[in-house]
Structures are given as C-alpha cells and as structure tokens.
C-alpha cells in the first residue's frame, strides 16, 4: 500500500553499517567513522552533490553522540532561529548538534550569528552544502569547522539502493517486482540517491494498479521512461531538477544559444531559484568559456552579480536576462582556462624551479652582490615598452602555456605576441 512518508525517508539508514557510499569517510577505519564512533566530533561542513548522504550522516552523528539534535534549513530560517537554538543550548548539559541544510544560502550576518556558539563549544555545527565552502562560507566560520568532501554515488551503490527499494516496496504493495532493466533509472538518478528512490517509488505506485496479486510487475527502461515523463510534476515536486536546469542553462550559454539560455533562465525564475546562484554561475562562465575573446563579458557578469545582490525578484530577472543574452551571443574562448590548467600541471611536474637571477628581488646589498636583479631590462626603457629577455625558469624556457583562441580579439593578441617574441613561443 502507498505510504505518506517518501521512500527515501523510510529507507534512511540509522547507523554507519546501513549507510551506503562514502567509504573514504565512513568505511572501516576511515577518519570520519573513527571520529563518530569515538564521540569526539568537531563542527563539520559536508560538501558534495545532492542526494549523496549529507543529511543522513548528520542524523547518524546525532544518534551516535546521543545529544539533542536541531535542524534548520537555510532556505526558510534566519538569525532569529539560530539564536533560539543557541539559547536552548545554553540550558543543556552537552552541546547539541545543529544541522543546517544548504548552509551556503545563509547570508554573512546569519553565518556570523553562529560564530560565537561554535567557538565556545555551545553547539556542534553540522552544515551541508552543494557549493564550494571556500566561496560560500565566511572564513572565520570555515576555520572552525572540519570540511569533508562527499563523492557522487557509484553504480554499485545505486544498485544496492535499488535492491533495497524493491525489497521494501514488494512487502508494502504485496506484489513481486522485477527490475529487468536499470539503465533509465540510473540515468534519471544522476548519482542522486533521493532521485533514484523517488523514481522507483513513483513508477511502482503508478504501475502497481495494473498488476493483480500474485503477478509480477516488470520494470523496463521504456516503462520507467514513459512513467516519469507522464508524471514529471509528481516526480520533481521538490525541485530536484534544479541541477539539471542550471546545467542546461550553462551549456546553452556556452553553446551560443540565447533562446535556450533565456528559456532555462525562465525555468529557474519560475521555480524561485536564488538569483545570486544564477549570477554566480554566469560570472564563472564569463571567464572560463569567454575569457579574452571578449573581456567585457567578465565585467558585465560581475556587474550583474553586484546588481542582483542589491535587487530582488522580480526586477533582477531582467538583469539576469540581459547578461545571459550577452554571454550567449559573445565570442567564446577557453584559452585562459586551459592556460592555468597547463601551468598547474607544469608546476606539479617540475616543482619549485629557480627564478632567474635577473628577475629576483634585491632588497639587500648581499643580494645585489649575488647578482639578484642584475641584467633585468625595464620594459619602459625600450621602444614599444618591450625588451626581449627570459622570464621563465631555465628548465622550461620557451614553453608556450597560453595559446590564444581563433576569435578576432585573440587573433590580434596572437599577432602582437608573435611580433614581440618572434619564434620563441611559436605564436
């Protein structure tokens, strides 16, 4: 029979032995498992994709610690709610666990309200975020927390969840269920356990009415696909397509399709997405996918982020639309993105190579006597403000790291570099 509590909640594990995935953190002998079992837990931030077990780990921690457990969601909680928990914590013999879901959505002032309580040990904070905490959590709070990175679930984990779900639903619906094909379920889940369990529960609930007791409900790729498409609103009622839509939005911008970009932007606007989340993604894209093909893209995206931070819905949708259209229509280049990746690869491969003597700083007489800064050519003393000299360490001299794109602006940059450096870098 159909349950009111979602399957994902009914199957939520209550201890580490039932927990599926994240073996690097909670497997036998893993660092977080040892901390949990010892009962000595610092304040923590779990960073990882949706549906990989961040909330579940928080619940398990509270059970092991046997302390009061408070839950806040950054979407609908504020400073007042945080202060209420802190006041309750002051009356308890042991610091309670405060779990804050989507902590990256807390403003600076909201995060500031946690600082004192975390620092004094009044609460043990467990925050969950899908965003890089280095950017989304204020430095003072981040420095007081241990960050653990959770990984996307592998197929073997999703298979185990599927088996567990089917076993549970067979008992509840009193029918035999055979999952003859799993590809579509896996594609729908995208590594998200909650999406997988929601999909399985929806399909079984919809199709079980067609099965008489004693017969078998067979789930094929086609049946699953049709069922989800026909019941998309039910399946995605909690907004779990959030990451699929933002992915489509970014790929549309990168693919220079303003029509698709604005469509997916409208999807997010209508769903009540955080406008700063959208603006932040465009800011990243403006450098990663456009870069020096059009430097104004970064300036506009940054202005968009600033403007949206000052203006809420519904007006900020216009600013987001203007910026999205501009980015979609802009020339594209990932040359800067590739350049820093190549430079990091060289650094890791070659280590700390010696900086050429003529480029070194010489603040003391000894350093000057050792040749630091000698023979350095001050560019502005030369025609065209350029002097041909070596800037890279000896071991990698002549190595071309930045390779301009084929767009008009970077073609011009390539021409300028070729005129200055001749054959040195092969421009």
N, C-alpha and C positions, 0 to 999 in steps of 0.2 A: 504494500500500500504506500501511497505517496506521503512523504514526511514534510512537515513545515520547515524544519531546520535543514539548510543546504547540506548536500552530501559532503562537501569539503569540510564543513564544520563537524559533521558527525564522525568523520574519519580522522579528525585532528589527533595526532599522537599525544600521549600523556607522559611519555618518558623517552629517554635517548635511544633505548633499544627499538622502539617503534618508529623512530624518526628515519625518514628516507632521504638520502642525499647528504651533501656537505661533509663527506668523510674526512676531508682535510682539517675540519674543525672539530667534529664530534665523533669521529671514528675511534676505535680502541686506541688509547694512548695519545690521542690528539690534544692539542693545547687547550682548546675551549672545554672539551669534555673533562679534562683534569680539573680545570678551574671550577666548573659547575659541580662536580662530584665532591670537591673539597669544601664547597660552600663559601669560598672566598672569591667573590665576583666583583670586579671593578665596574664603574659605569661604562657602558658599551654603546657603540653605534654599529648596527648591522647595515652594510651597504651591498646591494645586489639587485638583480632584475625582479620583476613582480612574480609572485607565486613560487618562490623557491624555499620558503620556510622561515622567513624573518620573524613573523608574528608568532609562529608556533614555537620557535626557540625561546622567545620571550616568556611564553606561558610555561614552558618546561622549566626554565630557570626559576620562575616564581615557585613552582611546585617543589623543586629540589631545595630551595632556600627556606621554604615554609614561612614566608613572610607575607604581609599584606601586599596586595597587587592592585595597582591602579592603572587604568587605561585611558589615554587621551588621544584624540585624532587631531592632527594639526589643521585639518580642514574645517572643523567646527568648534575648536577650543581656543581659548585665549589666555592672556596673563591672569585673569581672574580665576580661571580653572586651575592653573598651575599653582597659584598662591593658596587656593583651598586645599590642594593635596599637601603642600608644604606645611600648612598649619596642622593638618591631621597627623603628618609625620612626626611633628614635634611632641605629640602625645603618646607615641608608640615606643615600646622598649627596644625595637630593632628597626633599622631603616627599611621602609617599604620599597618595593620595586615599582618604579613609574615607567610604564611603557608608552612611548609617544610614536604613533604611526605617522609616516610621511613627515618626519621632523624637518625636512628641507623646506616645508611650507611655512614653518614658523618664521615670523619676522625677527629682526635683530633684537627688538625690545622684548619679544616673547622668549627668545633664547637667553637674553640677559637675565630674565626672571628666574632661570634655572640655576644660574652660576653659583650663587651663594650656597644653595642647598646641596648641590653636588660637591662643592669644595669642602663643606663642613661634614659631609657624610650623612646628612639628614635623609637623603634618598639615594637609591641606586638607580641611575637612569639607564634605560634601555631604549635607544632610538632606532627606528627603521627608516631607511631612505633608499630610493632608487637612483638618486642623484649623487654625484661625487661630493662627499662631505667636505673636501678641501675647499670647495667653492660655496657650498650651501650652509655649512655650519660655522658659526663665528669661531675665530681662533682660540679665544680663552676657554670656550666650552669644549672644543675639539681636543685641546691639550689635556683636558681632564678625563677624557674617555679613551678606551681602547677600541680601535676600529677593526672590525672583522669583515672580510670580503666574502660574500656568498656567491657561488657559481650557478650558472644555469643547470638545470637538471639534465642528466644524460638519458638516452633511450632506455637503458636498463632500469633507471629509477621510474620513468614514466610507465614502463611495462609492469613493474611491481605495483604501482598505484592503480593501474587499470585492472589488474587481477584482484586487488583488494576491493575496488569499487564494484566489480561484477559479483564477487562473492557476497558482498553486503546487499546489493540490490536483488540478487536471486532470493535471499532469505526474506527480504521485505516485500517483494512482489509475488513471491511464491511461484516463480517460473524459472525455467532453465534458459540461460543466456549464453550464446556462443559468439565470441568476437572473432569472426573468421578473417577479417582484415583490419589492420590498425593504422595504416598509413595516414588516412584522413584525420583520425583522432590526434595523431602525433603532430600533423601539420597545423591543426586548429589550436593545439595547446601552445605551440611555440616555446616549449620548455617550461610553461607555467602550469604548475600542478592544479591550481584552482580552476583555470580554464579547462583543463583536461577533465576534471571531475564534474564540473558544471555541464560540459558537453555530453559526457556519458549519462549523467542523470537525466538530462533533457531528452536525449534520444530514447532511452529506456522508458521514460514516462510517456512520451508521445506514442511509441510503437507498442507498448505493452498491452494496450487496449485491443489490439488486433490478434493477440495470442490467447488461445484458450488454455486453461490449466492442463498441465501435462505435456504441452507442446514446447518447442524451443524457439526463442527469439534469436535470430541470427543477424548480427550486425556486420554489414559490408561497408566498404568505402562509399559506395553510391548511396546507400540508405542514410548513412551518417551525414553526408554532404547535403542531401535533399532536406533532411530533417532540420539541420542547423539553418540552412538558407530560408526555409519556410517559417522558422521560429526565431529569427535573428534577434528580435526585440527581447524576447524572453531570455535568450541565451546571454545577451550582453546587457542585461538590465542594470548591472552595477558599473557600467562604463569600462569594461575590461578591454575594449578595442582601442583604448587610449594610445597605447604604444604602436599599434598597427597604423593608426591615423597619422600620428606625428611622423612615423617612418615614411608613409606615403607622401606627406607634405614636403619633407626634406628632399626626398627623391624627385619630386616634381619640380622643386626649385633647381636642383642640380641638373635636371633634365631639360631646363629652359621651357617649361610649360606653365605659363601664368594662369591658364584656365583651370588646370588640375590643382595648382597651388592654392588658388582662391577657393576652389570647391572644398578642399580638405581643411583650409582655414575656417570656412563657414561651419564645417562639421564640428570643429573644436569650439568655435564661438557658441554654437547652439548647445553644446554639451556642458558649457560653463567652465571650460579649461582655464587654468591660471594664465593670464595674458603674458606674465613675465616668463613663464615656461616657454611659450611660443617665441617671444622676442629673444630669449637666450639662445634658442636653437638657431635662429636666423643669424645671430651675431657670430656664432661658431662657423656656420656655413659661409658667411661672407669672407672669412679668411681662408678656410680650408678649401673651398671649391671655386672661389673667385679670385681672391688674393690680388696680385699686382696686375691682373688682366683689367681690373677696374678698382683701384684703391678707394674710390668714393663709396663703394659698397660697404666697406667696414665702417666708414664714417656715418653713413645713413643708418646702418643696423645698430650702431652704438647710440645714435640719437633716438632711434626708435625705442630702444631699451629704456633710455632715460625718460622719454616722454610717457611711455606706458606705465612706468613706475609712479608717475605723478597723476595719471588719468586712469580711471577705472572704466568698467563696462558702462554703457555700450560704446562710448566715443572712441576708446582705444582700438576698437576693431578696425576703424578707418585707417589709423596709423599703421597697424599691422598689415592691412591690405595693401597700402601704398608701398611699404617696404618689401613685402612678398613679391609684388609685381615687378618692382625694380630689380630685385635679386634674380628673379626668374628670367628677365629679359637681358641681364648683364652677360658680357663675355665671361667664359669660365676658364679657370686655371687652377690646378692643384700643385703647381711647381714649388710654392713655398712650403706646403705640407710635405711634399716629397723631400725637399732640401733638408729640413730639420730632421726628418727620419733618417736620411743618409748620413747626416753629420753625427747623429747619436750613434748610429751603427759603427762609424769610424772611431769615435771616442771609445766605445766599448771594446773594439777590436785592438786599438793601438795604445789605450791607456793615456796617462798624462805626459804627452810629448813635450819636450823642452820648447819654450817660447824663444824664437830667435832673439839674440842679444840686442839687436838694434831696436826691437820693439819693447824691450823691458823698461820698467820704471826705474829711475836712478835718483832717489831722494837723498842719498848719502854720498860722500866723497869716495868711500871704498867702492861702492857700486859703480861710480863713474870710472874709477881706476880699473875696474874689472871689465870695462867695456860696455856696461849697460847703457843703452841708448845711443851708442856710437853709430855713426853712418846712417842714422834714421833720416829720411828725407821728408821734410814737412811739405805736404802736398800743395799748400797755398803759395809756396815759394816758386812753384813751377808753372809753366804755361798750361792753361786748361785745368789748373788745380789738380794735376795728376803727375805723380812721379813713379816710374816703373821700378818696383822693388818687391822683395819677397815678404809675404805676410804669414804664410803657413809654416808650420814646423818642417824641418828638413826632410823627415821621413815621408811626408805626404805632399811635398811641394808640387804644384801643377795639378793637383787633384780638383776636378770640377765637381762641386757639390750642388750648386744651383744651376738648373738647366731651364732657361726661360721657355714659356709656352709658345704656341704658334698664333696667339691672338695679336692684334695690331700693336697694343701697348707693349707687350713683352717682346715682340719682334724688334721694336725700337730699342728696348733695353739691351737686347742681344747685339744689335748693331753698335750701340755705344760701347759695350764691353769688348766687342771684337776690335774696335778702333783703338781702344786703350791697351788691351792686353795682347793684341796680335795673335800669335799661335799658341800662347802659353796655356790657355784653358780650353782651346778648341771651340771657341764661340764662332 
